[in-house]
């Protein structure tokens, strides 16, 4: 009963990752389709960035799942009997989540501003490659 409750808590804790990876894959697919013709040098560079993201997303998602599964192994029971979450892997996952959210934000901003008169291709490209 306690392990089932623990597992449900961990599932809720890591639920944002499912949304993040789904959105990242969607943005990457859209980016690949938009720049697949590679008409300009900028299209070629954007396509290369999206192609690299496409290759990296699945392995990063797999590592996130492995870390999430390991988190519970490092929790401990306090003196009063309550379960205390260990924070090593959870801290690493938190950093990973922040990085993925930042990447997604940059991809969405690029997609949103692409048709703007003031869209700076070099600025957006350097932000995505950084």
Phi, psi and omega per residue, in radians:
X1 nan -0.813 -3.132
X2 -1.170 -0.659 3.141
X3 -1.233 -0.586 3.082
X4 -1.154 -0.767 3.114
X5 -1.098 -0.722 3.121
X6 -1.065 -0.788 -3.120
X7 -1.112 -0.711 3.135
X8 -1.127 -0.685 3.101
X9 -1.105 -0.772 3.135
X10 -1.134 -0.663 3.108
X11 -1.064 -0.766 3.111
X12 -1.141 -0.635 -3.116
X13 -1.111 -0.597 -3.057
X14 -1.818 0.101 3.121
X15 -1.010 -0.675 3.134
X16 -0.995 -0.464 3.139
X17 -1.136 -0.658 3.134
X18 -1.053 -0.785 3.121
X19 -1.121 -0.775 -3.130
X20 -1.038 -0.841 -3.112
X21 -1.175 -0.648 3.095
X22 -1.078 -0.811 -3.141
X23 -1.170 -0.689 3.110
X24 -1.102 -0.732 3.121
X25 -1.128 -0.695 3.118
X26 -1.111 -0.845 3.128
X27 -1.077 -0.672 3.134
X28 -1.165 -0.769 3.110
X29 -1.061 -0.769 3.120
X30 -1.096 -0.782 3.131
X31 -1.073 -0.719 3.113
X32 -1.104 -0.737 -3.128
X33 -1.183 -0.687 -3.134
X34 -1.140 -0.593 -3.027
X35 -1.908 0.232 -3.057
X36 -1.211 -0.434 -3.133
X37 -1.293 -0.402 3.092
X38 0.902 0.851 -3.103
X39 -1.204 -0.645 -3.100
X40 -2.081 2.960 3.065
X41 -1.065 -0.634 3.136
X42 -1.146 -0.717 3.088
X43 -1.046 -0.734 3.126
X44 -1.072 -0.737 -3.124
X45 -1.205 -0.766 3.089
X46 -1.086 -0.738 3.136
X47 -1.069 -0.706 3.118
X48 -1.083 -0.704 3.121
X49 -1.122 -0.842 -3.131
X50 -1.146 -0.624 3.109
X51 -1.127 -0.709 3.110
X52 -1.157 -0.731 3.068
X53 -1.035 -0.738 -3.131
X54 -1.030 -0.669 3.134
X55 -1.277 -0.598 -3.020
X56 -1.516 -0.418 -3.015
X57 -1.072 -0.834 -3.096
X58 -1.091 -0.802 3.086
X59 -1.089 -0.663 3.107
X60 -1.133 -0.725 3.107
X61 -1.082 -0.712 3.121
X62 -1.116 -0.744 3.102
X63 -1.111 -0.684 3.103
X64 -1.069 -0.761 -3.139
X65 -1.114 -0.721 3.128
X66 -1.112 -0.750 3.095
X67 -1.116 -0.735 -3.125
X68 -1.098 -0.681 3.126
X69 -1.182 -0.508 -3.110
X70 -1.423 -0.332 -3.049
X71 -0.944 -0.831 -3.070
X72 -1.089 -0.436 -3.131
X73 -1.160 -0.356 -3.073
X74 -1.896 0.166 3.008
X75 -1.342 2.832 3.129
X76 -2.499 2.884 3.131
X77 -1.752 2.211 -3.140
X78 -1.342 3.049 -3.098
X79 -1.020 -0.652 -3.117
X80 -1.446 0.062 3.046
X81 1.603 0.007 3.110
X82 -1.465 2.612 -3.130
X83 -1.440 2.245 -3.126
X84 -2.012 2.238 -3.138
X85 -1.319 2.271 2.986
X86 -1.244 2.632 -2.983
X87 -1.960 -0.037 -3.086
X88 -1.069 -1.057 3.138
X89 -1.212 -0.609 3.121
X90 -1.121 -0.633 3.081
X91 -1.136 -0.736 3.106
X92 -1.101 -0.729 3.096
X93 -1.140 -0.625 3.107
X94 -1.120 -0.751 3.102
X95 -1.104 -0.757 3.118
X96 -1.046 -0.756 3.138
X97 -1.082 -0.754 3.127
X98 -1.097 -0.725 3.118
X99 -1.133 -0.755 3.131
X100 -1.140 -0.697 3.096
X101 -1.110 -0.686 3.115
X102 -1.144 -0.768 3.104
X103 -1.072 -0.820 3.125
X104 -1.056 -0.740 3.113
X105 -1.043 -0.744 3.125
X106 -1.171 -0.693 3.105
X107 -1.126 -0.744 3.135
X108 -1.158 -0.707 3.118
X109 -1.094 -0.742 3.123
X110 -1.088 -0.794 3.134
X111 -1.128 -0.693 -3.092
X112 -1.224 -0.660 -3.038
X113 -1.669 -0.016 -3.051
X114 -0.971 -0.670 -3.087
X115 -1.565 0.025 -3.137
X116 -1.254 2.578 3.109
X117 -1.093 -0.545 -3.072
X118 -1.717 0.307 3.129
X119 -1.135 2.113 3.130
X120 -1.767 1.823 -3.107
X121 -1.031 -0.806 -3.082
X122 -1.144 -0.678 3.118
X123 -1.118 -0.819 -3.124
X124 -1.165 -0.680 3.133
X125 -1.149 -0.747 3.134
X126 -1.184 -0.591 3.083
X127 -1.143 -0.741 -3.119
X128 -1.223 -0.560 -3.113
X129 -1.499 -0.207 -3.108
X130 -1.243 nan nan
